[in-house]
Amino acid sequence: MTKLIRITTVPISLKLLLAGQMKFMQEKGMEVLMVSSDGREVAQVLKNEGVRHEVIPFTRKITPIQDLKCLWELYQLFKKEQPDIVHTHTPKAGILGMLAAKLAGVKVRIHTLAGIPYMSADGGKKGLLEKVERYTYHYATEVWPNSQGLKKFVIKENLAPEEKLQIIGKGSSNGVDLEKFNRNALKENHLVAATMRILPGENDFVILSVGRLVKDKGIEELVSAFINSKIESKSKLVLLGSFEQDLNPLDPETIQIIRDHPRIVQIDWSDHVAHYMALADVLVHPSHREGFPNVLLEAGAMQLPVICSGIIGNTDIITQQKTGLIFPVKDAAVLKEAMEFAFVKRDKMAEMAMALYEEVVMNYNRPKIHQEIFEKYQALLGAVSP
């Protein structure tokens, strides 16, 4: 039986970014082991996926001594488990997982690339993060960028040989669950709960952002654009995501505005994102860097109009004035204009949302992505063990 080890830095990535993937592979006859740091999501992931999980104490920061400890623990795990495939996702899991797998003699070593941190870094940290990416791709036998934009960036920067790079289908790491993100499948009690948290007025225009509240996600520009817009008094800005002040924190002024503004609602997190999307009039995704953002696929599946920054990943999904509105990254003034346009031109936004919906249904249905990954696994195994 083929043994697959799937690794992410933190368990929430197994839960959200790779949902259903491990269960699918096990149902296809593989023995699957999940690996991540410990966390409250582990119990839910075990229940959802139905496969084993091992804890390796990864950190998301640069912690050399702890990282060496994790590298040794991964090496020991691989020697014990003797996997046929090690497949990593997220930067820390990538560098440590690929190096340990190489040292342990694993023949098929895959890293999914879903964003490159050094693209938005500066100073000495930028150079260090670039080296981490280069080493990760060097130790991998396959690198799977999850968008055409990322693949082109890797080639342009000469980070990895082109022959190592493969994109699954049209892109995405995991597709979108069209049964969950479906307006006909929403549960009334969750809709009521979401409504009670937002408390929209009868005519309020609801602007939704989904993701961690950090600088890299463009939250500072979004808040600035909202409070300076002509539609501030007629709208509500809903920020569905937690503050993360350890890494890439927001400035104190922005945090204070979020907490004090009567028309900004911050919600730490919910597993019922689809219900918030159903209540929203537009999704704004102002991120500074992305791989292939799941939230845009989810908005597409929910027929929710989209405004996003013009970065790699976003522009792999959204076409300007066809499937959504795109503004220059970090440009709060143009973002403000885009939100005002969406408020006035609701019919036009609905047309673009329907065009995006059709693309998502055609190209990004989750079982289709899972099947393509499985077939790629089989081809790689056949190549190393005919």
C-alpha positions in Angstrom: 0.0 0.0 0.0 1.3 3.5 -0.9 2.1 5.6 2.1 1.6 9.4 1.9 2.7 11.9 4.6 1.1 15.3 4.3 2.7 18.1 6.3 1.7 21.6 7.2 3.2 23.9 9.8 0.0 24.4 11.9 -3.1 22.2 12.1 -5.5 24.9 10.9 -3.9 24.6 7.5 -4.8 20.9 7.4 -8.3 21.9 8.4 -8.9 24.8 6.0 -6.4 24.6 3.2 -6.4 20.9 2.6 -9.9 19.9 3.8 -11.0 16.5 2.5 -7.8 15.8 0.7 -6.4 13.2 3.1 -9.7 11.4 3.4 -10.0 11.3 -0.4 -6.5 9.7 -0.7 -7.2 7.2 1.9 -10.4 6.2 0.2 -8.4 5.7 -3.0 -6.3 3.1 -1.2 -3.4 5.1 0.2 -2.2 4.9 3.8 -2.1 8.6 4.9 -0.4 10.3 7.8 -0.9 14.0 8.7 1.8 16.0 10.4 1.7 19.5 12.0 2.3 21.3 15.2 -0.2 20.7 18.0 -3.3 22.9 18.3 -7.0 22.9 19.1 -7.8 22.0 15.4 -6.1 18.6 15.6 -9.2 16.9 17.1 -11.5 18.3 14.4 -9.0 17.4 11.6 -8.8 13.8 13.0 -12.6 13.5 12.9 -13.0 15.1 9.5 -10.2 13.2 7.7 -10.2 9.9 9.5 -6.4 9.4 9.2 -3.6 9.4 11.7 -1.9 12.6 12.9 1.6 13.1 14.4 2.7 16.2 16.2 6.0 17.9 15.3 6.4 21.2 17.3 6.9 23.6 14.4 6.9 27.3 15.0 5.9 29.9 12.4 8.8 32.2 13.4 12.5 31.9 12.7 13.6 29.7 15.6 16.9 28.0 14.7 17.3 25.6 17.7 13.6 24.6 17.6 13.8 24.1 13.9 16.8 21.8 14.2 14.9 19.8 16.7 11.9 19.5 14.4 14.2 18.5 11.5 15.6 15.6 13.6 12.1 14.5 14.7 10.9 14.6 11.0 13.9 12.5 9.9 13.2 9.9 12.6 9.5 9.8 11.7 10.3 9.3 8.0 12.8 6.5 8.8 10.2 4.8 11.0 7.2 5.2 8.6 9.1 4.7 5.3 6.7 6.8 3.2 6.5 6.6 -0.6 5.6 10.3 -0.8 6.2 13.3 1.4 4.1 16.3 0.4 4.5 19.6 2.2 2.5 22.8 2.3 3.4 26.2 4.0 6.9 27.6 4.3 8.3 26.1 7.5 6.9 22.7 6.9 8.3 22.9 3.4 11.9 23.6 4.2 12.1 21.2 7.1 9.9 18.5 5.5 11.8 18.5 2.2 15.2 18.4 3.8 14.3 15.6 6.2 12.7 13.6 3.4 15.8 14.0 1.3 18.0 12.9 4.1 15.7 9.9 4.8 15.8 8.8 1.2 12.2 9.4 0.3 12.0 9.3 -3.5 8.9 11.4 -4.2 9.2 14.8 -2.4 6.5 17.4 -3.3 6.1 20.9 -2.0 3.0 22.9 -2.8 3.8 26.5 -3.3 0.8 28.7 -2.1 2.5 32.1 -1.7 6.1 33.3 -1.3 6.7 35.3 2.0 9.8 37.1 0.7 7.7 38.8 -2.0 6.4 41.3 0.6 9.4 41.3 3.0 12.2 43.8 3.1 15.7 44.2 4.6 17.8 41.3 5.7 14.7 39.2 6.3 13.9 39.3 2.6 17.2 37.7 1.7 16.8 35.0 4.4 13.3 34.1 3.2 14.5 33.9 -0.4 17.2 31.4 0.6 14.6 29.3 2.4 12.5 29.1 -0.7 15.5 28.2 -2.9 16.6 25.4 -0.5 13.0 24.1 -0.2 12.7 23.8 -4.0 16.2 22.3 -4.2 15.4 19.4 -1.9 12.0 18.8 -3.5 11.7 16.5 -6.5 8.5 18.4 -7.5 7.3 21.9 -6.8 3.6 22.6 -7.4 2.8 26.3 -7.6 -0.9 26.7 -7.1 -1.2 29.4 -9.8 0.2 30.4 -13.1 1.4 33.7 -11.6 3.5 32.0 -9.0 5.0 29.6 -11.6 6.0 32.6 -13.7 7.5 34.3 -10.7 9.6 31.2 -9.7 10.9 31.0 -13.3 11.6 34.7 -13.6 13.5 34.7 -10.3 15.3 31.4 -11.2 14.2 29.9 -7.9 13.8 26.3 -9.3 14.3 24.5 -12.7 11.2 24.8 -14.8 11.0 21.0 -15.2 10.3 20.7 -11.5 7.3 23.0 -11.7 3.8 21.5 -12.1 0.3 23.1 -11.8 -2.6 20.9 -10.9 -5.5 21.7 -13.3 -6.2 25.4 -13.7 -4.6 26.1 -10.3 -5.6 26.0 -6.6 -4.3 23.7 -3.9 -7.6 22.2 -3.0 -10.4 23.6 -5.1 -13.7 24.7 -3.4 -16.4 22.6 -1.8 -19.4 23.4 -3.9 -21.7 21.5 -1.5 -20.7 23.7 1.4 -20.3 27.0 -0.5 -23.8 26.9 -2.0 -26.6 29.3 -1.3 -29.1 26.4 -1.4 -27.3 24.6 1.4 -27.3 27.3 4.1 -28.7 26.5 7.5 -31.1 29.0 9.0 -29.7 28.9 12.5 -26.2 29.8 11.2 -27.7 32.6 9.1 -29.5 34.0 12.1 -26.3 33.8 14.2 -24.3 35.6 11.5 -27.0 38.3 11.2 -27.0 38.8 15.0 -23.2 39.3 15.0 -23.3 41.8 12.1 -26.6 43.5 13.0 -27.0 45.2 9.5 -29.5 47.9 9.1 -32.3 47.2 6.5 -30.5 49.1 3.8 -26.9 48.7 4.9 -24.3 47.7 2.2 -22.3 44.9 3.8 -18.6 44.8 2.8 -16.9 41.5 3.9 -13.2 40.7 4.3 -12.1 37.2 5.2 -8.7 36.5 6.6 -6.1 37.2 9.4 -6.0 40.8 10.5 -2.4 41.5 9.7 -0.6 44.1 7.6 0.1 41.7 4.7 -3.6 41.1 4.2 -4.1 44.8 3.3 -6.3 45.5 6.3 -4.8 48.9 6.9 -5.7 50.1 3.4 -9.2 48.6 3.6 -10.0 50.3 6.9 -8.6 53.6 5.5 -10.6 53.3 2.3 -13.8 52.5 4.2 -13.6 55.4 6.7 -12.8 57.9 3.9 -15.5 56.6 1.5 -18.8 58.3 0.6 -20.6 55.1 1.6 -19.3 54.8 5.2 -22.6 55.9 6.7 -24.6 53.5 4.5 -22.4 50.4 4.9 -20.9 48.0 7.4 -17.4 46.6 7.1 -17.2 43.1 8.4 -13.7 41.8 9.2 -13.9 38.0 9.6 -10.6 37.1 11.1 -8.4 37.3 14.2 -5.8 39.9 15.1 -2.3 38.3 15.0 0.1 40.7 16.7 3.1 38.3 16.9 3.8 38.3 13.1 3.2 41.3 10.8 1.0 43.3 13.2 -1.4 46.1 12.2 -0.5 49.6 13.5 -2.1 50.6 16.7 -4.2 53.4 15.1 -5.8 50.9 12.7 -6.6 48.5 15.6 -8.2 51.3 17.6 -10.4 52.3 14.6 -11.5 48.6 14.1 -12.4 48.3 17.8 -14.1 51.7 18.2 -15.8 52.4 14.8 -19.6 51.8 15.0 -19.8 50.6 11.4 -16.9 48.1 11.6 -17.6 44.6 12.9 -14.7 42.4 13.8 -15.3 38.7 14.3 -12.5 36.4 15.5 -13.4 33.5 13.2 -16.3 31.2 12.2 -16.5 27.8 10.5 -19.6 29.2 8.7 -17.9 31.5 6.3 -20.5 30.7 3.6 -23.3 32.2 5.8 -21.4 35.5 6.2 -20.8 35.6 2.4 -24.6 35.1 1.9 -25.2 38.2 4.0 -22.6 40.3 2.2 -23.0 42.6 -0.8 -19.3 42.5 -1.8 -16.1 40.7 -0.8 -12.9 42.8 -0.6 -9.6 40.9 -0.6 -6.8 43.5 -0.4 -3.9 41.2 0.3 -0.3 42.1 -0.5 0.7 38.6 -1.5 -1.1 35.4 -2.3 -0.7 32.0 -4.0 -4.1 31.1 -5.2 -6.6 32.5 -2.6 -9.4 30.1 -1.6 -11.5 32.9 -0.4 -12.0 34.2 -4.0 -13.1 30.7 -5.1 -15.5 30.6 -2.2 -16.9 34.0 -3.0 -17.3 32.8 -6.6 -19.2 29.7 -5.5 -21.5 31.9 -3.4 -22.1 34.4 -6.3 -20.7 37.2 -4.2 -19.1 40.1 -6.1 -15.4 40.6 -5.6 -12.9 43.5 -5.3 -9.3 42.4 -4.9 -5.7 43.7 -5.1 -3.8 43.3 -8.4 -1.3 40.7 -7.2 -0.2 37.2 -8.3 -2.9 34.7 -7.3 -5.8 37.2 -7.2 -5.3 38.0 -10.9 -5.1 34.3 -11.7 -8.7 34.1 -10.7 -10.2 37.5 -11.3 -10.3 39.3 -14.7 -10.8 43.1 -14.4 -14.4 44.2 -15.2 -15.3 40.6 -16.2 -15.3 38.6 -13.0 -14.5 41.3 -10.5 -12.8 44.6 -9.8 -9.0 44.8 -9.4 -7.2 47.7 -7.7 -3.4 48.4 -7.4 -2.0 46.7 -4.3 -1.8 49.0 -1.3 -3.7 51.8 -3.1 -6.4 52.8 -0.6 -7.7 55.7 -2.8 -8.5 53.4 -5.7 -9.9 50.7 -3.4 -12.2 53.4 -2.0 -13.4 54.2 -5.5 -14.0 50.5 -6.3 -16.2 50.1 -3.2 -18.2 53.2 -4.1 -18.6 51.8 -7.6 -19.8 48.5 -6.2 -22.3 50.3 -4.0 -23.8 52.3 -7.0 -23.4 49.7 -9.8 -24.9 46.6 -8.1 -26.3 45.1 -11.3 -22.9 45.3 -13.0 -21.3 43.7 -9.9 -23.9 40.9 -10.0 -23.1 40.2 -13.7 -19.4 39.8 -12.8 -20.2 37.6 -9.8 -22.2 35.3 -12.1 -19.4 35.1 -14.6 -17.0 34.1 -11.8 -19.5 31.5 -10.5 -19.5 29.8 -13.9 -15.7 29.7 -14.0 -15.5 28.3 -10.5 -18.0 25.5 -11.1 -16.3 24.5 -14.3 -12.7 24.5 -13.2 -12.4 24.3 -9.4 -14.8 21.7 -8.0 -12.9 20.1 -5.1 -13.3 16.4 -6.1 -12.0 17.2 -9.5 -8.8 18.7 -8.0 -8.4 15.8 -5.6 -8.6 13.3 -8.5 -6.0 15.2 -10.4 -3.6 15.2 -7.4 -4.2 11.5 -7.0 -3.4 10.8 -10.6 -0.3 12.9 -10.4 0.8 10.8 -7.3 0.3 7.6 -9.3 2.4 8.9 -12.2 5.2 10.0 -10.0 5.3 6.7 -8.2 5.3 4.9 -11.5 8.3 6.9 -12.6 10.4 6.0 -9.6 9.2 2.4 -9.2 8.1 1.1 -12.7 
